[in-house]
Amino acid sequence: MTPEPRVYAEPVRVILERSLGKASHLQRGDAVEVLAERAGISTRTVYRILEGGREWLELDQADRLLIAAGEHLTEEMVESLDLSE
């Protein structure tokens, strides 16, 4: 079984921060809550991702967060898998 690709966490974190900055009509906590709800992810998990320090995110989680922020995954964000093994 081929493992699911991983997504680099830092570009996702930067996009989420930019998205939260655009939601200027909301307090940060409210904006995080809205983002988490749209992504179907807990608010606590979103805060952990925003704190940084993670190298990778699961593909599904990163995709849902980016879509909730109005963005999409790019090829550069996803780890290349060596399928030759």
C-alpha positions, 0 to 999 in steps of 0.5 A: 500500500502506498503511503499518503503524501505529506504536506509541508506545514510551514507554507500552510501555516503562512497561508492560514495566517494571511487568511486570518489577517484578511478577516479583520472584521472578526477577532482572531479567536472568532476567525480561527473558529470560523476557519476550523468549522469550515475545515471540519477540524477542531479549533485546538488543532488549528491553533497548534498548526498556527503555533508552528513547529510541525514539519508535516501535515496530513494531506487531507487535513492540509487540503481542508484547511486551505480550502477553508481559507480560500486557497489550494494545495500546490505541488510544491507543498506536497512531499514527493514520494519515491515510488521506485521501491 
